[in-house]
Amino acid sequence: MKVCAMPKEISYGSILHIDGMGSHKVVDSGGAIRWLNENKTECKVDIFIPNVSERWIINNTENRIVDAVLYIK
């Protein structure tokens, strides 16, 4: 299963379904993973993408805004 990191208030094992990217299991949190508004309806999420080159990472560091649904465990 694909995995992601979300803000610390989201329990591990929750599922985040991202439009165009599928479902990701929450397995991590961290200081850079934070809410973007007071209502906690928008947040920064880190997605783990396996088997990519260092060049791909350097060229694909832009932030994107997408719709997603969070299923909290």
C-alpha positions as CSV (number, residue, x, y, z in Angstrom):
1,M,0.0,0.0,0.0
2,K,1.1,3.6,-0.7
3,V,2.0,5.5,2.5
4,C,2.1,9.2,3.6
5,A,2.9,11.5,6.5
6,M,0.2,13.8,8.0
7,P,-0.1,16.1,11.0
8,K,0.4,14.5,14.4
9,E,-3.4,14.7,15.2
10,I,-4.2,12.2,12.5
11,S,-3.9,8.6,13.9
12,Y,-1.5,6.1,12.2
13,G,-3.4,3.7,10.1
14,S,-5.9,6.3,8.8
15,I,-6.4,6.3,5.0
16,L,-6.0,9.4,2.8
17,H,-7.5,9.1,-0.6
18,I,-6.0,11.7,-3.0
19,D,-7.7,12.4,-6.3
20,G,-5.5,11.1,-9.1
21,M,-3.0,9.4,-6.7
22,G,-5.1,6.7,-5.0
23,S,-5.2,5.7,-1.3
24,H,-2.3,6.2,1.1
25,K,-2.0,4.8,4.6
26,V,-0.8,7.3,7.3
27,V,2.4,5.9,8.8
28,D,4.3,9.0,9.9
29,S,4.1,12.6,11.2
30,G,6.6,15.3,11.6
31,G,7.3,19.0,12.2
32,A,7.0,19.9,8.5
33,I,3.7,18.2,8.3
34,R,1.3,20.8,9.5
35,W,-2.2,22.2,9.1
36,L,-2.5,25.2,6.8
37,N,-5.6,26.8,8.3
38,E,-7.2,27.1,11.8
39,N,-10.2,24.8,10.8
40,K,-7.8,21.9,10.1
41,T,-9.4,21.3,6.7
42,E,-6.2,21.9,4.7
43,C,-2.8,20.5,5.4
44,K,0.6,19.7,4.0
45,V,1.1,16.0,3.3
46,D,4.2,14.1,2.4
47,I,3.8,11.2,0.1
48,F,6.4,8.4,-0.1
49,I,7.2,7.6,-3.7
50,P,9.6,4.6,-4.0
51,N,12.3,4.0,-6.5
52,V,12.8,7.5,-7.8
53,S,16.2,9.0,-8.8
54,E,17.8,11.9,-7.0
55,R,17.3,13.9,-10.2
56,W,13.6,13.2,-10.1
57,I,13.4,14.5,-6.5
58,I,15.3,17.7,-7.4
59,N,13.0,18.4,-10.4
60,N,9.7,17.6,-8.6
61,T,9.8,19.5,-5.3
62,E,6.9,21.8,-6.1
63,N,3.9,21.8,-3.9
64,R,0.6,20.9,-5.5
65,I,-3.0,21.5,-4.2
66,V,-5.3,18.5,-4.7
67,D,-8.6,17.3,-3.3
68,A,-8.5,14.4,-0.9
69,V,-10.7,12.5,1.5
70,L,-9.4,11.4,4.9
71,Y,-10.7,8.2,6.6
72,I,-9.6,8.5,10.2
73,K,-9.0,5.2,12.0
